[in-house]
């Protein structure tokens, strides 16, 4: 089995050492590089070709958000998992909009961080439904009225291409529901729900279901259905 190629980015050498020790114990993960600042990430990604970048959000030079935004513009971009000390950090929200695959808290047990890297490498976002709902609530409180109106108009324009069933699925993803819950509520098979989620991602050119949730929130779909 080909190991998952992992790049570690954190300005604290002790944290990097701990992560390296933690990840080095997994047979299916290979650490291909380390960086102390987001400014080093692009060159290292070009040189080492990682599958996943595990990166701190807050760094004194180029932070994890800026580095994520730069990485996700690449056609061959690796998946990005952010490390944070906050459950609902505004930087994390912006990074998820930019295409990060999720985030883990720095006090997460080691085995769960290893599992998160594996999940992201397999194409699954690292956010539980509960955390997704928390992020959506946090997003609802940010930005001025004009900015929110503009964001809603842009989001609704993007979602206009979805058919009715895809729209229903998008709303429930926005509520933080898992695929099995969506299947039960909409009387679909699990395979059909997965197919709809994949179709939504492809149509909207999104990276993961967290971005679907944020877009559904921005468009006001959750409020529309509640009324």
N, C-alpha and C positions, 0 to 999 in steps of 0.2 A: 504494500500500500504506500502511495506517495505521501510523504508527510506534509502537514500544513505549514507553509512558510510564514513566519511571524516576525514582524518588526515592532520593537518596543520603543516608545517615546515618552520620556518623563524627565523633568529637569532635576529631580531628586535622585542622586546616585544610589541611595539606599533602597528607594522604591524600585528602581530598575533592577538592582541586584536581587531583591526579593522576588520580583516578577520572573527574572531569568531562572532563578532557582526553582520556582513553582512550575514554570512551563517546561524547563529542562527535564523534569521528571516524567513528562508524558512522551510515550514512544512515538506518537503520531504527530508531534509538533516539533518543528525545527526553527530555532531562533536564527534569523539570517542577518540581523543587525540591531543596533541600538542607537538612539539619538537623544540629546539633552534638550532640544528645542525644535519647534515646528519648522524653523527655517532650514533645518537639515533634512527634512522628510522627503522632499521632491527628488533630491539627488540620490538619496538612499533607496527610494522606491525604484528609481530608474536603474540603479546598479544591482539591487538584490532581488527585485521582482517578488515581493511578498504577496501572499494570498490575503492576509489580514494585518491591519495596523492597530495595535493596542496603544492608545495615546491619551495622555493627561489632557484635561480641558484647560486648566489654568497653568500657563508657563510665562516667564517674565519677558521672553522675546516674542516670537510668533506663537500665539496660543493655538490650542487644539482646534478651535472653530475655524480660524483662518486656514490652517493647514488642511483641514477636512474639505473646505470649500475649494481649495486649489486642487487637491487630489481628485475630487469627484468630477472635475472637468476633463480628466483624462479618459480616453476611450477604453483603456485597459485598467481602470482604477481598481485598486484593491478595496476590500471591505474595510470599514473603519469602525472600531469600537472605542468609545470614550470612557476614560476613568474620571470619576468625579466624587466629591464628598457630599453632593447635594442630590436629593431625589428629584427636584424640579428646578434645576438651574437654568436661567434664561439662556446661557450659552449653549446648553445641551439642546434646548428647543430649536435654536437657530441651526445647530449642527444637524439635527434630524431633518429639518427642512432642506438642508444642503445635501443630504443623502447618506449620512452616517447610518450604520446598520443597527445602532443602539448604544446603550451605555451600561456600565456596571459600577457599583459603588466601591470605593477603595477598601471598605471594611467587609466586602463580600468574602465568604470562605473560599480558600484557594481552589478547591475542587469545582466550585461553581464558576469561577473565572475561567478555568480550563474548559469547562463545559460550554461557556459562552463563546469562546474562540472556536470551538468545534461547530457549534450551531451556526455561527455567522459564516464560517467557511462552507457550510452546507447550504447556505442561502436563506437561513431563518433569522429574522431580527431578534435581538436580545432585549425584549421588553415584554413584561407580563401584561395581560389585560388591565390589571389594577394600576400598574405604573402608567400605561397608556392613558387611562382615564385621568390620572393625576396631572399628567402633562397637558392634556387638553384643557382641564380646568385652569391650569396655570397660564396657558396661552390665552385663554379668554380674558384674563385681566390685563394683558399688555397692549401697549400702543394707544395712540390718540384716536378720536372719532374719525377724522379724515383718513388716517392710515388704515383703520379697520374697514371703512367703506371701500377704499380702493382695493384692499386685499380681497374683500368679499366679491367685488365685481370681477377681478381677475380669476378667482377660484371658480366662480359660477361659469365663466366663459370656458374654462378648461373642462369642467364637468359636463358641459352641454352635449358632448359627444357620447356620453354613456347612455345605454338603453335603460328602460325602467327597472329591469331586474338587477342590472349592475349598480344602478343608483341605490336600490334597496340594500344591496350587500355593502356598498360603500358607507351608508349611514350606520350600519351595524358594526362595521370595522371601526368607525369613528366613535362608537360607544364603548370600544374596548372589548367587544365580544370575540371569543375564540371561534374558529371555523365550525366546531361541533355545535355550539350554541346558535350560530347563524343558521345552520342546516335545520335544526329543530324549529326555530321560530319561523323560517320561511318555507318549511315543508320541502326541503331539498335534500339530495344526497350529499354526503361530505365531499365526494369527488366533484359534484357540480359546483359547490361553493368554492372549492380550490380553483376550479376552472375559471369561475367568475373573477376571483381575486387576481389570478394571473392575467386575465383579459384586461382588467382595470389598470394594472401596473403597466402593461404593454401600451394601451391606448393613451395613458396619461404620461408615459415615459417617467415613471417613478421607480424608485429602487426597492421599496419595501412597504409593508402595510401601515407602518407608522406614518409615512408620508400621506397615505390615503386618509388616515384618521385626521391629520392636521388639515388637509385640503377640504375634507367634508366639514370640519369645524369652521374653517375660514369662509366657506360658501354659505354657512348658515343652515346647512341641511339638517343638523341635529335639532335646531330650534324650529325649523319648518315642520318636521314630523311631529314634534311635541305639541304643536298647536292643534 
